[in-house]
Amino acid sequence: MASRLATSDIYRDERSLVVEAALHNVQGRVLYDRGAWNLMPPVSSRPTAAEDISYPETTLAKEDVIGRPRELALEAAQYIFARFGWDPSKQLLATIQSELRIHS
């Protein structure tokens, strides 16, 4: 999303963007495989103790946001998943990411 915004007229004259992501009201939740949440055990075996999970506010060069959107998303995803006790490799997340129907 940040990459698409960075290429819009709104950020035409900007050299950097501030990116922040947050999940709210997640205490006690676990991660499940989206396709089989009722058939398989959760991806993470323990619920998160955090009420809210915030990816730290990060200032990024506009060129970086446009040129590396998938890599930056993987870093944020790993950070958030770690708060659920799940430590997937970047390779696994990249594979999952490649299957998503998103435009970069």
C-alpha positions in Angstrom: 0.0 0.0 0.0 2.8 2.4 0.9 4.4 1.8 -2.5 1.2 2.6 -4.4 0.8 5.8 -2.3 4.5 6.8 -2.9 3.8 6.8 -6.7 0.7 8.9 -6.4 0.4 12.6 -6.9 -0.1 13.1 -3.1 3.5 12.2 -2.5 4.9 13.7 -5.7 7.2 16.2 -4.0 8.2 14.0 -1.0 11.5 12.4 -0.5 10.5 10.1 2.3 7.4 8.4 3.8 6.6 7.5 7.3 5.2 3.9 7.6 3.5 2.5 10.6 1.3 -0.5 11.1 -0.8 -1.7 14.1 -3.1 -4.5 15.2 -5.5 -3.7 18.0 -7.4 -5.9 20.4 -5.3 -9.1 19.7 -4.7 -10.3 23.3 -5.4 -14.0 23.5 -5.5 -14.5 19.8 -3.5 -17.1 17.8 -2.6 -17.5 14.2 -4.4 -20.0 12.0 -4.0 -21.1 8.4 -6.6 -19.1 6.6 -7.7 -22.0 4.4 -8.1 -24.5 7.1 -8.6 -22.7 10.4 -11.3 -25.1 11.6 -9.4 -28.3 10.6 -5.8 -27.7 11.6 -4.0 -26.6 14.7 -3.0 -23.0 14.9 0.2 -21.8 13.2 1.4 -20.4 16.5 0.8 -22.6 19.5 0.5 -19.8 22.1 -1.8 -16.8 22.1 -0.3 -13.4 22.1 -0.2 -11.6 25.4 -0.2 -8.2 23.7 -3.3 -6.1 23.7 -2.0 -4.2 20.7 0.9 -4.9 18.3 2.6 -1.9 16.6 5.3 -2.1 14.0 7.6 0.8 14.9 7.1 4.0 13.0 9.8 4.0 10.2 10.9 6.8 7.9 11.8 5.3 4.5 13.3 6.9 1.4 10.6 7.2 -1.3 12.8 5.3 -3.7 13.1 2.4 -1.2 9.4 2.2 -0.7 8.8 2.1 -4.5 11.8 -0.2 -5.3 11.5 -2.8 -2.4 7.9 -3.0 -1.4 7.7 -6.7 -0.9 11.0 -6.9 1.1 9.8 -4.2 3.4 6.4 -5.9 3.8 8.2 -9.2 4.7 10.2 -7.4 7.5 7.0 -5.9 9.0 5.3 -9.3 8.7 8.1 -11.1 10.5 8.1 -8.5 13.3 4.3 -8.9 13.8 4.3 -12.7 13.5 7.1 -12.9 16.2 4.6 -11.3 18.6 2.4 -14.4 18.1 5.4 -16.7 18.8 5.8 -17.7 15.1 9.1 -17.3 13.4 8.7 -18.1 9.7 11.6 -17.7 7.3 11.6 -14.9 4.8 11.6 -17.6 2.1 8.3 -19.0 3.5 6.7 -15.6 3.8 7.9 -14.7 0.2 6.2 -17.8 -1.1 3.0 -17.0 0.7 3.3 -13.4 -0.5 3.7 -14.5 -4.1 0.4 -16.3 -3.9 -1.5 -13.3 -2.8 -3.5 -11.4 -5.4 -1.9 -8.0 -4.9 -0.5 -5.5 -7.3 2.9 -4.0 -6.5 
